[in-house]
Amino acid sequence: MAMNVGSSGSDEPMMDVNTTPLIDVMLVLLVMFIITIPPTKHSTKLDMPQPNANPVDTVPPTVIDIDVDFDGKYIWNKTETLTLQEIESRFAVESKRQPQAELHIRADKWSKYEAVADLLAAAQRGRMEKLGVVGGEQYM
């Protein structure tokens, strides 16, 4: 039982390229390349916060909710409707308190951008430092 490898017994040379030596050479070059690469010694300096032994203040901050209605009215803590001038005078008083209250602004879906921008400018002029815009889920 003999095995015949090749075509039907003709004396033609084999036309396939032997790639085994090529693969061996490429693997050796790859290993040499990996070995000769210098290790990276770059580092990035990060200023991480230091642990603080002081107890965390557990008192929740005072929150001022201001709603901007669709027609440009400002509603202070869901109870009273104020003008922009009255809000500015209240910001002047609230900004002097320690700790300063958090200001949560909630604009109606149909309110004008100008009314919200005027309120943000009034908060900036009144030196309010803790400010957040809430209620964005209605726009999604």
N, C-alpha and C positions, 0 to 999 in steps of 0.2 A: 504494500500500500504506500505508494509514493504520492507526494503532494506536488502538484504542478503550480508554481507561482509564476505569474507572468502570462503573456499572451500565448497563442497557440504554437509555441515552440519556435518562433522566428528569432533571428539573430539581431533584432533591432535594439538599440540602446534604450535604457529606461529613461523616460522624459520627466519624471517627478524629481523635484528638488528636495534634498535631504535637509530639513530645517533643524534637526537636533543639535548640531554644533552651533548654529546661530542662536538658538534659545539658551544654550549653555553659556555662551559668551555674554549675552545680554543679562543673564542672571548674575554672573560674576561682576559685570560693570555696575549693576544696580546695587549689589552688596557693597562694593567699594565706594560708590557714591554716598550711600547712607553712612558708612563709617567715617568718611572724610568730612562730612558736614559738621561745622563747629556747632556746639550746643548754644542755644540762645540764652543770653544772660541779661536780657532786657527786663527791667522791672518798672512797675508803675507805682509811684508813691501815692498812697491813699490816706487821707486824714480821717480816720474812723472816729466816731464819737466815743468818748471815754465813759466807762460806767459811772453812774452817779448814785451815791449812797443815800441821797436825800429822798424822803418819801414822796411819792407821786400825789399831787393834789387831786383828791377824789370829788371835790365839789364841782358840779356841772356849771359851765359858764352861763351867764345871763344871755338870753337870746331875744333879739328884736326882730320880729317878722314884719316885713313891709311887702304888701301885695300891690302890684300895679294892675289896676282894672283895665278893661278893654277900652274905656273912654278916657283913660289917662288919670284917673283918681288914684290917690295913694292911701292905702289902708294900713294903719299902724297897729300891730299886734291883733289883727282881726276884730278890732272894736271901733276905732274912730277914723273918720276920713279927714285927712289933712292936706293942706296945700304944700307946695314945695318950699315956701318960705318958712312955714311952721316946722317942717321936717328939718330944715337947715338949722333952725334955732335949737331944736332938740338934739341934733348931732353935736352941736357945740357943747351942750351940757353933758351928753353921754361920753364924749371923747375925753373928758377930764376925770372920769371915774376910773378907779383902779380896783380890780382888773376891768378892762374895757369890755363892754358887751359885744357879742357876736351879732353881726347884721346879716340876716337872711333875706334876700330879695327874691320874690316869686312873681314873675310876670305872666299875665294872662296870655293865652295863645293868640288872641286878637289885638293885644295892646300894641301901640306904636313904639318903634325903636327909640324915637325921640324922647318919650316919657321915661324909658328905662335909662337912657344915656344921661338925661338931666338928673335923675336920682343918683346915678353913679358919680356924676360930677359933684353933686351936693355932698355925698359921702366923702369924697376926696377933699373938698374944701373944708369940711367939718372935722378932718383928721381922724376919720374912722379907720382903724387898722385891720380889724378882723371882719372880712366881708366874704360872703358866698352867694352864688346864684343857685337857687334850688328850684325843683319842679321841672327839670328838663325832660322828664319821662313823657310829658304830654306832647312833645314834638317828635317822638319816635314812632 
